[in-house]
Amino acid sequence: AQADWQAQLWLETEELTVLYLGQGENGKDIQRSFKYSLSRQDIEAAVFSGP
């Protein structure tokens, strides 16, 4: 099954920031940040699990 959400990613100095577009309350965006100290596998699992 394909996810029905879209996101913008920012590769910042110390973390990866993900903005899930229109997935919050009243169509607002949801922003989450993940420190690079997490493993790649953990970051991918968190990001791709969706908002």
N, C-alpha and C positions, 0 to 999 in steps of 0.2 A: 504494500500500500504506500502510495506517495503522500508525503506530508502536504498539507494545504496552507502552509505559512511561508512567509518570506522574511529574510533578515538582512541587515547590513552589518558588516564586520569591520572593526578598526583594530589594526595591529599597533598597539601603543608601546611605549618604552618598556613598561613593566607588566603589562597585562593585555589580554585580548578582550575587547568589548563587543558584545553582540546586542543589536537592537532588533527585536522581533516586531515587525511592522503591523500595527493595527490589531494586536492580539490581547491587549489588556481591556480593562473595564471601559465601556463606552467607546471602544475602538481605539483606545490610546496605545502607544507603543510600550513595550516592556524592554528594559535595559538590564543586561547582566554582564558582569566582568569576571574574568578568570585569570588568575596569576599564572605566569609562565612556569612557576615552580611545580605546578601540577604536571602529571605525565601527559604526553600527547593523547594517549588512549582515554584518560579521564576527561580531558578537555573535549575531545571529539564526542564522547558519550554524552556529556552535559549539553553541548551545543546542539547536536543532532536529535536529542530527545525532544527538542522544541520548547516553546514557552511554558 
